[in-house]
């Protein structure tokens, strides 16, 4: 009988706690920021090349990788390669890709933090470049890391912003990276 009474008291306390939490509303959800580099690019025109066929394949793979992510916004820099990498993800979620404003390099981190703050509790995707993804991740509270190597396109960096803390999950998506060009091992092996 004592066991039954103890179970009944424990059940009542649990029900009371559940009712308290329900009355207060759900805890605020973290903001999820997914950062990727644009997919493989061509060589011409040198100042703003489009994606290659492999790059187009990778952009489709990104959309597929994020199919369950409930993406609320997609941002890219003002280049063809970032726009075309962002486009399939935006189309999957019925979104219009938005431009990341052009600001001096020193202010880019603040700009990325401002974008994240506009989407509390949502998931957003940011498409950048080999020399912007890691600084953006650091600006969001992630670790400082070396820039991506020229041959690296498959990185998927997820920053989970939750009440002043940032957790980072690093993954890969799409086809394997192209082979590392000779003579770059020291730079690329630095991470």
TILOTOR-221465 format. One line per field, with one value per residue: residue number from 1; residue in three letters; chain; x, y, z of N, C-alpha, C in turn. Coordinates in steps of 0.1 Angstrom, whole numbers. Example, Ala and Ser with C-alpha at 12.3 -4.5 7.8 and 13.67 -1.06 7.14 Angstrom:
% TILOTOR-221465
loro (1 / 2) $
nuba (Ala / Ser) $
mimar (A / A) $
n_X (132 / 128) $
n_Y (-57 / -22) $
n_Z (78 / 71) $
ca_X (123 / 137) $
ca_Y (-45 / -11) $
ca_Z (78 / 71) $
c_X (132 / 129) $
c_Y (-33 / 0) $
c_Z (78 / 79) $
***
This chain:
% TILOTOR-221465
loro (1 / 2 / 3 / 4 / 5 / 6 / 7 / 8 / 9 / 10 / 11 / 12 / 13 / 14 / 15 / 16 / 17 / 18 / 19 / 20 / 21 / 22 / 23 / 24 / 25 / 26 / 27 / 28 / 29 / 30 / 31 / 32 / 33 / 34 / 35 / 36 / 37 / 38 / 39 / 40 / 41 / 42 / 43 / 44 / 45 / 46 / 47 / 48 / 49 / 50 / 51 / 52 / 53 / 54 / 55 / 56 / 57 / 58 / 59 / 60 / 61 / 62 / 63 / 64 / 65 / 66 / 67 / 68 / 69 / 70 / 71 / 72 / 73 / 74 / 75 / 76 / 77 / 78 / 79 / 80 / 81 / 82 / 83 / 84 / 85 / 86 / 87 / 88 / 89 / 90 / 91 / 92 / 93 / 94 / 95 / 96 / 97 / 98 / 99 / 100 / 101 / 102 / 103 / 104 / 105 / 106 / 107 / 108 / 109 / 110 / 111 / 112 / 113 / 114 / 115 / 116 / 117 / 118 / 119 / 120 / 121 / 122 / 123 / 124 / 125 / 126 / 127 / 128 / 129 / 130 / 131 / 132 / 133 / 134 / 135 / 136 / 137 / 138 / 139 / 140 / 141 / 142 / 143 / 144 / 145 / 146 / 147 / 148 / 149 / 150 / 151 / 152 / 153 / 154 / 155 / 156 / 157 / 158 / 159 / 160 / 161 / 162 / 163 / 164 / 165 / 166 / 167 / 168 / 169 / 170 / 171 / 172 / 173 / 174 / 175 / 176 / 177 / 178 / 179 / 180 / 181 / 182 / 183 / 184 / 185 / 186 / 187 / 188 / 189 / 190 / 191) $
nuba (Unk / Unk / Unk / Unk / Unk / Unk / Unk / Unk / Unk / Unk / Unk / Unk / Unk / Unk / Unk / Unk / Unk / Unk / Unk / Unk / Unk / Unk / Unk / Unk / Unk / Unk / Unk / Unk / Unk / Unk / Unk / Unk / Unk / Unk / Unk / Unk / Unk / Unk / Unk / Unk / Unk / Unk / Unk / Unk / Unk / Unk / Unk / Unk / Unk / Unk / Unk / Unk / Unk / Unk / Unk / Unk / Unk / Unk / Unk / Unk / Unk / Unk / Unk / Unk / Unk / Unk / Unk / Unk / Unk / Unk / Unk / Unk / Unk / Unk / Unk / Unk / Unk / Unk / Unk / Unk / Unk / Unk / Unk / Unk / Unk / Unk / Unk / Unk / Unk / Unk / Unk / Unk / Unk / Unk / Unk / Unk / Unk / Unk / Unk / Unk / Unk / Unk / Unk / Unk / Unk / Unk / Unk / Unk / Unk / Unk / Unk / Unk / Unk / Unk / Unk / Unk / Unk / Unk / Unk / Unk / Unk / Unk / Unk / Unk / Unk / Unk / Unk / Unk / Unk / Unk / Unk / Unk / Unk / Unk / Unk / Unk / Unk / Unk / Unk / Unk / Unk / Unk / Unk / Unk / Unk / Unk / Unk / Unk / Unk / Unk / Unk / Unk / Unk / Unk / Unk / Unk / Unk / Unk / Unk / Unk / Unk / Unk / Unk / Unk / Unk / Unk / Unk / Unk / Unk / Unk / Unk / Unk / Unk / Unk / Unk / Unk / Unk / Unk / Unk / Unk / Unk / Unk / Unk / Unk / Unk / Unk / Unk / Unk / Unk / Unk / Unk) $
mimar (A / A / A / A / A / A / A / A / A / A / A / A / A / A / A / A / A / A / A / A / A / A / A / A / A / A / A / A / A / A / A / A / A / A / A / A / A / A / A / A / A / A / A / A / A / A / A / A / A / A / A / A / A / A / A / A / A / A / A / A / A / A / A / A / A / A / A / A / A / A / A / A / A / A / A / A / A / A / A / A / A / A / A / A / A / A / A / A / A / A / A / A / A / A / A / A / A / A / A / A / A / A / A / A / A / A / A / A / A / A / A / A / A / A / A / A / A / A / A / A / A / A / A / A / A / A / A / A / A / A / A / A / A / A / A / A / A / A / A / A / A / A / A / A / A / A / A / A / A / A / A / A / A / A / A / A / A / A / A / A / A / A / A / A / A / A / A / A / A / A / A / A / A / A / A / A / A / A / A / A / A / A / A / A / A / A / A / A / A / A / A) $
n_X (8 / 20 / 38 / 21 / 8 / 31 / 37 / 14 / 16 / 40 / 32 / 12 / 28 / 44 / 24 / 16 / 39 / 42 / 18 / 25 / 47 / 34 / 16 / 33 / 42 / 61 / 96 / 119 / 129 / 160 / 180 / 189 / 216 / 228 / 257 / 273 / 297 / 297 / 289 / 309 / 326 / 329 / 355 / 354 / 333 / 362 / 357 / 331 / 322 / 299 / 282 / 296 / 288 / 291 / 289 / 262 / 250 / 259 / 246 / 219 / 221 / 225 / 200 / 185 / 198 / 189 / 162 / 144 / 147 / 132 / 136 / 136 / 146 / 168 / 200 / 225 / 256 / 263 / 269 / 270 / 276 / 270 / 244 / 232 / 238 / 223 / 197 / 182 / 176 / 161 / 139 / 129 / 116 / 99 / 108 / 122 / 154 / 176 / 198 / 230 / 242 / 266 / 294 / 322 / 350 / 357 / 333 / 316 / 311 / 294 / 272 / 263 / 256 / 235 / 217 / 211 / 198 / 174 / 159 / 148 / 147 / 143 / 153 / 180 / 198 / 230 / 249 / 281 / 316 / 349 / 365 / 348 / 330 / 341 / 349 / 323 / 311 / 326 / 319 / 293 / 297 / 310 / 340 / 372 / 385 / 406 / 404 / 384 / 398 / 407 / 397 / 377 / 343 / 322 / 315 / 293 / 282 / 268 / 255 / 242 / 223 / 217 / 203 / 226 / 247 / 267 / 266 / 283 / 279 / 296 / 294 / 291 / 281 / 267 / 286 / 319 / 347 / 366 / 399 / 427 / 446 / 480 / 507 / 493 / 490 / 501 / 487 / 461 / 461 / 463 / 442) $
n_Y (-12 / 12 / 16 / 20 / 44 / 61 / 60 / 72 / 98 / 107 / 107 / 126 / 149 / 150 / 155 / 180 / 195 / 193 / 207 / 232 / 239 / 238 / 259 / 281 / 282 / 271 / 267 / 290 / 285 / 274 / 294 / 284 / 284 / 277 / 273 / 275 / 271 / 284 / 262 / 242 / 262 / 278 / 290 / 312 / 341 / 356 / 374 / 368 / 339 / 314 / 284 / 252 / 222 / 201 / 217 / 226 / 202 / 198 / 219 / 211 / 188 / 200 / 212 / 188 / 177 / 194 / 190 / 184 / 205 / 228 / 254 / 289 / 312 / 322 / 333 / 349 / 360 / 387 / 372 / 352 / 325 / 320 / 327 / 308 / 285 / 288 / 290 / 264 / 255 / 276 / 274 / 249 / 255 / 275 / 301 / 334 / 340 / 360 / 389 / 391 / 419 / 440 / 448 / 464 / 442 / 441 / 446 / 425 / 403 / 415 / 421 / 395 / 385 / 403 / 395 / 369 / 375 / 386 / 364 / 349 / 317 / 303 / 285 / 293 / 297 / 305 / 314 / 315 / 323 / 308 / 323 / 336 / 320 / 307 / 330 / 341 / 321 / 322 / 348 / 343 / 330 / 307 / 285 / 299 / 294 / 283 / 296 / 281 / 257 / 261 / 239 / 229 / 222 / 208 / 213 / 216 / 237 / 241 / 263 / 265 / 286 / 294 / 309 / 326 / 308 / 290 / 262 / 241 / 222 / 202 / 191 / 171 / 172 / 162 / 154 / 140 / 162 / 179 / 167 / 177 / 204 / 202 / 213 / 227 / 215 / 223 / 247 / 237 / 216 / 228 / 229) $
n_Z (0 / 8 / -13 / -35 / -26 / -26 / -54 / -63 / -52 / -64 / -91 / -90 / -83 / -106 / -126 / -117 / -121 / -149 / -156 / -147 / -164 / -188 / -185 / -184 / -209 / -238 / -236 / -250 / -283 / -297 / -319 / -351 / -372 / -403 / -420 / -451 / -477 / -510 / -538 / -561 / -584 / -617 / -639 / -654 / -660 / -645 / -623 / -613 / -614 / -626 / -611 / -616 / -634 / -615 / -592 / -594 / -589 / -563 / -550 / -553 / -537 / -512 / -507 / -505 / -483 / -463 / -461 / -440 / -423 / -418 / -428 / -424 / -436 / -462 / -470 / -490 / -504 / -527 / -553 / -583 / -578 / -550 / -549 / -567 / -553 / -530 / -540 / -546 / -520 / -509 / -528 / -521 / -497 / -503 / -503 / -508 / -517 / -498 / -498 / -483 / -467 / -483 / -466 / -450 / -444 / -416 / -404 / -410 / -393 / -374 / -390 / -397 / -372 / -367 / -386 / -377 / -353 / -362 / -366 / -343 / -327 / -351 / -381 / -402 / -433 / -444 / -471 / -481 / -487 / -491 / -475 / -458 / -443 / -420 / -404 / -400 / -385 / -362 / -353 / -345 / -322 / -323 / -325 / -333 / -365 / -392 / -425 / -451 / -474 / -508 / -523 / -508 / -505 / -493 / -467 / -439 / -416 / -385 / -364 / -332 / -315 / -283 / -258 / -252 / -254 / -277 / -297 / -319 / -348 / -370 / -403 / -433 / -468 / -499 / -530 / -527 / -520 / -545 / -556 / -536 / -546 / -557 / -536 / -516 / -492 / -467 / -459 / -460 / -442 / -418 / -401) $
ca_X (0 / 29 / 43 / 10 / 7 / 43 / 36 / 4 / 22 / 50 / 24 / 6 / 38 / 48 / 13 / 16 / 51 / 38 / 9 / 32 / 54 / 24 / 10 / 43 / 45 / 73 / 109 / 122 / 136 / 173 / 181 / 198 / 222 / 235 / 266 / 280 / 304 / 291 / 293 / 320 / 325 / 337 / 367 / 351 / 343 / 370 / 352 / 319 / 319 / 287 / 285 / 299 / 278 / 292 / 284 / 248 / 247 / 261 / 235 / 207 / 224 / 223 / 186 / 181 / 203 / 182 / 148 / 136 / 153 / 122 / 143 / 127 / 152 / 181 / 208 / 237 / 263 / 258 / 276 / 262 / 278 / 263 / 229 / 228 / 239 / 212 / 184 / 174 / 171 / 150 / 128 / 123 / 108 / 90 / 114 / 130 / 167 / 179 / 212 / 238 / 246 / 280 / 299 / 336 / 353 / 357 / 319 / 309 / 306 / 282 / 261 / 258 / 249 / 222 / 208 / 206 / 189 / 161 / 152 / 149 / 139 / 141 / 165 / 183 / 209 / 238 / 258 / 293 / 328 / 359 / 371 / 338 / 322 / 347 / 347 / 309 / 309 / 333 / 311 / 282 / 301 / 317 / 355 / 380 / 391 / 412 / 395 / 383 / 407 / 400 / 390 / 366 / 330 / 312 / 313 / 280 / 285 / 255 / 256 / 230 / 224 / 207 / 204 / 239 / 257 / 267 / 271 / 286 / 280 / 302 / 290 / 294 / 270 / 270 / 297 / 332 / 354 / 376 / 412 / 434 / 457 / 494 / 513 / 484 / 488 / 504 / 476 / 449 / 463 / 465 / 431) $
ca_Y (0 / 24 / 17 / 26 / 58 / 68 / 62 / 82 / 112 / 110 / 110 / 140 / 159 / 151 / 162 / 194 / 201 / 194 / 218 / 245 / 242 / 241 / 273 / 291 / 282 / 264 / 274 / 296 / 275 / 280 / 298 / 275 / 291 / 268 / 281 / 267 / 278 / 281 / 250 / 244 / 274 / 278 / 299 / 324 / 352 / 355 / 382 / 363 / 327 / 306 / 271 / 242 / 211 / 195 / 227 / 225 / 189 / 200 / 228 / 202 / 180 / 208 / 212 / 175 / 175 / 202 / 189 / 184 / 215 / 238 / 267 / 301 / 322 / 318 / 344 / 347 / 372 / 391 / 366 / 341 / 312 / 319 / 328 / 296 / 275 / 291 / 289 / 252 / 254 / 285 / 269 / 238 / 260 / 285 / 314 / 342 / 342 / 374 / 392 / 395 / 432 / 442 / 457 / 462 / 429 / 442 / 447 / 413 / 395 / 422 / 419 / 382 / 384 / 410 / 386 / 358 / 381 / 388 / 351 / 341 / 304 / 298 / 280 / 301 / 293 / 315 / 309 / 325 / 319 / 301 / 332 / 342 / 311 / 306 / 343 / 342 / 311 / 328 / 359 / 338 / 324 / 294 / 286 / 305 / 283 / 287 / 297 / 269 / 256 / 263 / 227 / 224 / 227 / 200 / 216 / 221 / 241 / 244 / 270 / 264 / 297 / 291 / 316 / 331 / 298 / 286 / 249 / 240 / 208 / 202 / 179 / 171 / 169 / 162 / 146 / 143 / 174 / 176 / 165 / 189 / 208 / 200 / 225 / 234 / 207 / 230 / 255 / 229 / 207 / 236 / 228) $
ca_Z (0 / 8 / -27 / -43 / -22 / -31 / -68 / -66 / -49 / -75 / -103 / -88 / -84 / -120 / -133 / -113 / -128 / -163 / -157 / -145 / -176 / -199 / -182 / -187 / -224 / -241 / -235 / -263 / -291 / -301 / -333 / -358 / -383 / -411 / -428 / -461 / -488 / -523 / -544 / -571 / -594 / -629 / -639 / -662 / -659 / -632 / -612 / -608 / -622 / -621 / -607 / -626 / -633 / -602 / -583 / -594 / -582 / -548 / -545 / -551 / -525 / -500 / -505 / -500 / -469 / -454 / -464 / -428 / -414 / -416 / -430 / -424 / -444 / -468 / -473 / -497 / -508 / -541 / -564 / -589 / -572 / -538 / -552 / -573 / -543 / -521 / -547 / -544 / -506 / -509 / -535 / -514 / -486 / -508 / -498 / -517 / -511 / -494 / -499 / -471 / -472 / -485 / -455 / -448 / -437 / -402 / -399 / -415 / -382 / -368 / -399 / -396 / -359 / -368 / -394 / -368 / -343 / -369 / -368 / -331 / -327 / -364 / -388 / -414 / -440 / -449 / -481 / -482 / -494 / -484 / -465 / -449 / -435 / -406 / -396 / -396 / -374 / -350 / -349 / -339 / -309 / -325 / -324 / -344 / -374 / -404 / -437 / -459 / -485 / -521 / -529 / -499 / -508 / -487 / -452 / -434 / -402 / -379 / -351 / -324 / -306 / -273 / -245 / -249 / -257 / -291 / -300 / -333 / -353 / -383 / -411 / -448 / -476 / -513 / -534 / -521 / -525 / -556 / -550 / -531 / -555 / -551 / -530 / -507 / -480 / -454 / -456 / -457 / -431 / -406 / -391) $
c_X (9 / 35 / 33 / 8 / 19 / 42 / 25 / 9 / 32 / 43 / 18 / 16 / 43 / 37 / 13 / 27 / 48 / 28 / 15 / 40 / 45 / 18 / 20 / 46 / 58 / 85 / 112 / 131 / 149 / 171 / 192 / 203 / 231 / 244 / 273 / 287 / 296 / 296 / 304 / 317 / 333 / 349 / 364 / 336 / 350 / 364 / 339 / 315 / 306 / 292 / 288 / 287 / 279 / 287 / 269 / 243 / 248 / 250 / 222 / 209 / 222 / 208 / 181 / 185 / 195 / 167 / 139 / 140 / 143 / 129 / 133 / 133 / 165 / 187 / 220 / 244 / 260 / 267 / 267 / 264 / 271 / 248 / 224 / 230 / 227 / 198 / 176 / 169 / 159 / 138 / 121 / 113 / 99 / 95 / 120 / 143 / 170 / 194 / 218 / 244 / 262 / 285 / 314 / 339 / 353 / 343 / 310 / 303 / 293 / 270 / 255 / 251 / 235 / 212 / 202 / 196 / 175 / 153 / 153 / 141 / 137 / 154 / 167 / 196 / 217 / 248 / 269 / 304 / 338 / 365 / 361 / 331 / 328 / 346 / 333 / 306 / 315 / 324 / 299 / 285 / 308 / 332 / 361 / 387 / 397 / 402 / 395 / 393 / 399 / 393 / 379 / 353 / 319 / 309 / 299 / 282 / 272 / 258 / 242 / 231 / 213 / 210 / 218 / 250 / 255 / 273 / 273 / 287 / 285 / 298 / 295 / 282 / 275 / 281 / 310 / 339 / 363 / 390 / 419 / 445 / 470 / 499 / 504 / 483 / 491 / 493 / 464 / 450 / 464 / 454 / 432) $
c_Y (13 / 26 / 24 / 40 / 66 / 70 / 72 / 96 / 116 / 114 / 123 / 151 / 161 / 158 / 177 / 201 / 203 / 205 / 231 / 249 / 245 / 255 / 284 / 292 / 275 / 273 / 279 / 286 / 282 / 285 / 290 / 283 / 280 / 276 / 271 / 276 / 275 / 268 / 253 / 254 / 272 / 288 / 312 / 329 / 352 / 363 / 376 / 350 / 320 / 292 / 262 / 231 / 204 / 204 / 227 / 213 / 191 / 209 / 220 / 193 / 187 / 209 / 199 / 173 / 182 / 201 / 189 / 195 / 227 / 252 / 278 / 312 / 317 / 331 / 340 / 360 / 375 / 385 / 355 / 328 / 310 / 319 / 314 / 284 / 276 / 288 / 276 / 250 / 264 / 280 / 258 / 244 / 272 / 299 / 321 / 344 / 357 / 377 / 396 / 408 / 432 / 452 / 455 / 449 / 430 / 442 / 434 / 405 / 402 / 420 / 406 / 380 / 391 / 402 / 375 / 363 / 384 / 375 / 343 / 328 / 298 / 292 / 288 / 295 / 305 / 309 / 319 / 319 / 313 / 310 / 339 / 333 / 309 / 319 / 345 / 333 / 316 / 339 / 355 / 331 / 311 / 296 / 293 / 294 / 290 / 288 / 283 / 269 / 257 / 251 / 222 / 230 / 219 / 202 / 221 / 224 / 247 / 251 / 270 / 275 / 296 / 298 / 321 / 321 / 294 / 272 / 248 / 225 / 209 / 189 / 181 / 168 / 169 / 153 / 149 / 155 / 169 / 173 / 178 / 192 / 206 / 214 / 232 / 226 / 214 / 239 / 247 / 220 / 214 / 234 / 214) $
c_Z (0 / -6 / -36 / -39 / -27 / -46 / -71 / -63 / -60 / -88 / -102 / -89 / -99 / -128 / -130 / -120 / -143 / -165 / -156 / -158 / -187 / -197 / -186 / -202 / -226 / -240 / -249 / -270 / -295 / -316 / -340 / -371 / -390 / -421 / -438 / -470 / -500 / -529 / -555 / -581 / -606 / -628 / -646 / -660 / -645 / -620 / -606 / -616 / -617 / -616 / -619 / -625 / -620 / -591 / -582 / -587 / -567 / -543 / -543 / -539 / -512 / -497 / -500 / -486 / -459 / -455 / -452 / -418 / -411 / -417 / -431 / -433 / -450 / -473 / -481 / -500 / -522 / -552 / -570 / -582 / -558 / -540 / -558 / -563 / -533 / -527 / -545 / -530 / -504 / -516 / -528 / -503 / -490 / -504 / -510 / -510 / -508 / -495 / -485 / -475 / -473 / -474 / -455 / -440 / -422 / -396 / -403 / -403 / -375 / -377 / -398 / -383 / -360 / -376 / -385 / -358 / -349 / -370 / -355 / -332 / -341 / -370 / -400 / -420 / -446 / -459 / -484 / -491 / -485 / -473 / -457 / -440 / -421 / -398 / -391 / -384 / -361 / -344 / -342 / -326 / -311 / -324 / -336 / -352 / -386 / -415 / -444 / -470 / -498 / -527 / -519 / -501 / -500 / -472 / -449 / -419 / -396 / -365 / -344 / -313 / -296 / -260 / -242 / -251 / -271 / -291 / -315 / -337 / -367 / -391 / -425 / -455 / -491 / -517 / -527 / -527 / -536 / -549 / -546 / -541 / -549 / -546 / -520 / -493 / -467 / -450 / -452 / -446 / -418 / -396 / -385) $
***
